[in-house]
């Protein structure tokens, strides 16, 4: 659009001299200001919202697609945990390991193995990986970290964590779900509601507004009863 305006302004200025130049400048300035008003964070274009629902029985939930090697996911993790704990609402965590991160997929598989022992232990592993993310520099370092975590939980980590590929399939299924939804980056976070008078889900583009969005979601679902 800017190229078109520049060509148009050039033709206009050629025909009208100094007056044309002045009008062209006003045209470009006005366009720039108009574009600036509409610039800012852009949310995810949701293709299939089926996954963006709270678990059965929950009025409101936080839904996240995360990559355990993603620095911004690590930055968001304590806030999401705080919100889930403070409001006593579910925090649904989906795996979306990005292909260019060398150890994120294996970390997701590891977390799934701990889930088989206890979902609480699995989530604690995820939290600990995020907290120690800068120190996990390779798959070998991840393995050592995971062995220590397992030992602290009094669990024996097997040499082959996923011999039948079942956990790998779960991670891949989550990734495919994210693609179906329309995920393009991590973390992607929503506050979702059930039987709400407001929007059924709202993306958390600005995380400073997370608590405000949860407050609104709880008010909307209460009113919807």
C-alpha positions as CSV (number, residue, x, y, z in Angstrom):
1,X,0.0,0.0,0.0
2,X,2.8,2.4,0.8
3,X,4.4,1.7,-2.7
4,X,1.1,2.6,-4.3
5,X,0.8,5.8,-2.4
6,X,4.4,6.8,-3.2
7,X,3.7,6.3,-7.0
8,X,0.5,8.2,-6.7
9,X,2.1,11.1,-4.9
10,X,4.8,11.3,-7.5
11,X,2.3,11.5,-10.3
12,X,0.3,14.1,-8.3
13,X,3.4,16.3,-7.6
14,X,4.5,16.1,-11.2
15,X,1.2,17.5,-12.4
16,X,0.7,20.2,-9.7
17,X,4.2,21.4,-8.8
18,X,4.7,22.7,-5.3
19,X,1.1,22.4,-4.5
20,X,1.2,18.8,-5.5
21,X,4.2,18.1,-3.3
22,X,2.4,19.7,-0.3
23,X,-0.7,17.6,-0.9
24,X,1.4,14.4,-1.4
25,X,3.2,15.0,2.0
26,X,-0.2,15.4,3.7
27,X,-1.4,12.2,2.1
28,X,1.6,10.2,3.3
29,X,1.5,11.7,6.8
30,X,-2.2,11.0,7.2
31,X,-1.7,7.4,6.0
32,X,1.2,6.9,8.4
33,X,-0.8,8.2,11.3
34,X,-3.8,6.0,10.4
35,X,-1.6,2.9,10.2
36,X,-0.1,3.7,13.5
37,X,-3.5,3.8,15.2
38,X,-4.1,0.2,14.2
39,X,-0.6,-1.2,14.8
40,X,0.1,-3.3,17.9
41,X,-0.1,-6.9,19.1
42,X,-2.0,-9.1,16.7
43,X,-3.8,-12.2,18.0
44,X,-3.8,-15.7,16.6
45,X,-6.3,-16.4,13.8
46,X,-8.2,-19.3,15.3
47,X,-9.1,-21.9,12.6
48,X,-10.7,-24.5,14.9
49,X,-11.7,-23.4,18.4
50,X,-12.7,-26.9,19.6
51,X,-9.7,-27.2,21.9
52,X,-10.2,-23.8,23.5
53,X,-12.7,-25.0,26.1
54,X,-12.3,-25.4,29.8
55,X,-12.2,-29.0,31.1
56,X,-15.6,-30.5,32.1
57,X,-16.9,-28.8,35.2
58,X,-14.8,-25.7,35.0
59,X,-16.2,-22.3,34.3
60,X,-12.9,-20.7,33.4
61,X,-9.5,-22.1,32.4
62,X,-6.1,-21.0,31.2
63,X,-5.2,-22.8,28.0
64,X,-1.5,-22.6,26.8
65,X,0.5,-24.0,23.9
66,X,4.1,-24.1,25.1
67,X,7.6,-25.1,24.0
68,X,9.9,-26.0,26.9
69,X,12.9,-24.5,25.2
70,X,11.2,-21.2,24.4
71,X,12.6,-18.3,26.6
72,X,9.3,-16.4,26.5
73,X,7.4,-19.5,27.6
74,X,9.8,-19.7,30.6
75,X,9.1,-16.0,31.3
76,X,5.4,-16.6,31.2
77,X,5.4,-19.8,33.3
78,X,5.5,-18.3,36.8
79,X,2.7,-15.8,36.0
80,X,0.4,-18.6,34.7
81,X,1.1,-20.7,37.7
82,X,0.4,-17.8,40.0
83,X,-2.9,-17.1,38.2
84,X,-4.0,-20.7,38.2
85,X,-3.2,-21.0,41.9
86,X,-4.8,-17.7,43.0
87,X,-8.0,-18.2,41.1
88,X,-8.2,-22.0,41.5
89,X,-8.8,-22.5,37.8
90,X,-7.4,-25.2,35.6
91,X,-4.2,-24.5,33.6
92,X,-4.3,-26.7,30.5
93,X,-0.8,-27.1,29.1
94,X,-0.4,-28.3,25.5
95,X,2.9,-29.3,23.9
96,X,4.0,-27.3,20.9
97,X,7.7,-28.0,20.6
98,X,9.2,-25.9,17.8
99,X,11.3,-27.8,15.2
100,X,14.3,-25.5,15.5
101,X,14.7,-26.2,19.2
102,X,17.0,-29.2,19.6
103,X,15.8,-30.6,23.0
104,X,12.3,-29.2,23.5
105,X,10.6,-32.3,22.0
106,X,12.4,-34.7,24.2
107,X,11.6,-32.5,27.2
108,X,8.0,-32.8,26.3
109,X,8.3,-36.6,26.1
110,X,10.0,-36.6,29.5
111,X,7.2,-34.6,31.0
112,X,4.7,-37.0,29.7
113,X,6.6,-39.9,31.4
114,X,6.4,-38.1,34.7
115,X,2.7,-37.5,34.0
116,X,2.2,-41.3,34.1
117,X,3.5,-41.3,37.7
118,X,1.5,-38.2,38.7
119,X,0.2,-35.2,36.8
120,X,1.5,-33.0,39.7
121,X,5.0,-34.4,39.2
122,X,4.7,-33.9,35.5
123,X,3.8,-30.3,35.9
124,X,6.6,-29.8,38.5
125,X,9.1,-31.2,36.0
126,X,7.8,-28.7,33.4
127,X,8.2,-25.8,35.9
128,X,11.7,-26.9,36.8
129,X,12.8,-27.2,33.2
130,X,11.6,-23.6,32.6
131,X,13.3,-22.4,35.8
132,X,16.6,-24.0,34.7
133,X,16.2,-23.5,31.0
134,X,19.4,-21.3,30.5
135,X,21.5,-24.2,32.0
136,X,20.0,-26.9,29.7
137,X,22.2,-26.5,26.7
138,X,21.9,-30.0,25.0
139,X,20.1,-33.3,25.1
140,X,22.8,-34.7,27.3
141,X,22.4,-31.9,29.8
142,X,18.7,-32.4,29.7
143,X,19.1,-36.1,30.4
144,X,21.3,-35.4,33.4
145,X,18.8,-32.8,34.7
146,X,16.0,-35.2,34.3
147,X,17.8,-38.0,36.1
148,X,18.4,-35.7,39.1
149,X,14.8,-34.6,39.1
150,X,13.6,-38.2,39.0
151,X,15.9,-39.1,41.9
152,X,14.5,-36.2,44.0
153,X,11.1,-37.6,43.4
154,X,12.3,-41.1,44.4
155,X,11.7,-42.4,40.8
156,X,14.0,-44.5,38.7
157,X,14.3,-43.0,35.3
158,X,14.5,-45.8,32.7
159,X,17.2,-45.7,30.0
160,X,14.5,-45.8,27.3
161,X,11.8,-43.5,28.5
162,X,9.4,-44.2,25.6
163,X,10.3,-47.6,24.1
164,X,6.9,-48.0,22.4
165,X,6.6,-44.4,21.2
166,X,3.3,-43.8,23.0
167,X,4.5,-40.7,24.7
168,X,6.0,-39.4,21.5
169,X,2.6,-39.9,19.8
170,X,0.9,-37.8,22.5
171,X,3.3,-34.9,22.0
172,X,2.8,-35.1,18.2
173,X,-0.9,-35.2,18.7
174,X,-0.7,-32.0,20.8
175,X,1.4,-30.4,18.1
176,X,-1.1,-31.4,15.4
177,X,-3.9,-29.9,17.6
178,X,-2.0,-26.7,17.8
179,X,-1.6,-26.5,14.1
180,X,-5.4,-27.2,13.7
181,X,-6.1,-24.4,16.1
182,X,-3.8,-22.1,14.2
183,X,-0.8,-21.7,16.6
184,X,2.1,-19.8,15.0
185,X,4.2,-19.0,18.1
186,X,4.8,-19.9,21.7
187,X,3.6,-19.3,24.2
188,X,0.0,-18.8,22.9
189,X,-2.3,-18.4,25.8
190,X,-6.1,-18.0,26.1
191,X,-8.5,-17.5,28.9
192,X,-11.5,-19.7,28.0
193,X,-14.9,-19.9,29.5
194,X,-17.9,-22.2,29.6
195,X,-21.5,-21.0,29.3
196,X,-20.4,-17.4,29.3
197,X,-22.3,-14.3,28.2
198,X,-19.0,-12.9,26.9
199,X,-16.5,-14.2,24.4
200,X,-15.9,-18.0,24.8
201,X,-12.1,-17.5,24.7
202,X,-9.8,-14.5,24.7
203,X,-6.2,-14.6,23.8
204,X,-3.8,-13.2,26.3
205,X,-1.7,-11.0,24.0
206,X,-0.7,-8.6,26.8
207,X,0.2,-10.7,29.8
208,X,-0.1,-7.7,32.1
209,X,-3.8,-8.0,31.6
210,X,-4.1,-11.7,32.4
211,X,-5.7,-11.2,35.8
212,X,-8.1,-8.6,34.4
213,X,-9.1,-11.1,31.7
214,X,-9.7,-13.8,34.3
215,X,-11.8,-11.4,36.5
216,X,-13.9,-10.6,33.4
217,X,-14.3,-14.3,32.5
218,X,-15.4,-15.2,36.0
219,X,-17.9,-12.3,36.0
220,X,-19.3,-13.3,32.6
221,X,-19.7,-17.0,33.5
222,X,-21.3,-16.1,36.8
223,X,-23.8,-13.9,34.9
224,X,-24.4,-16.6,32.4
225,X,-25.7,-19.0,35.0
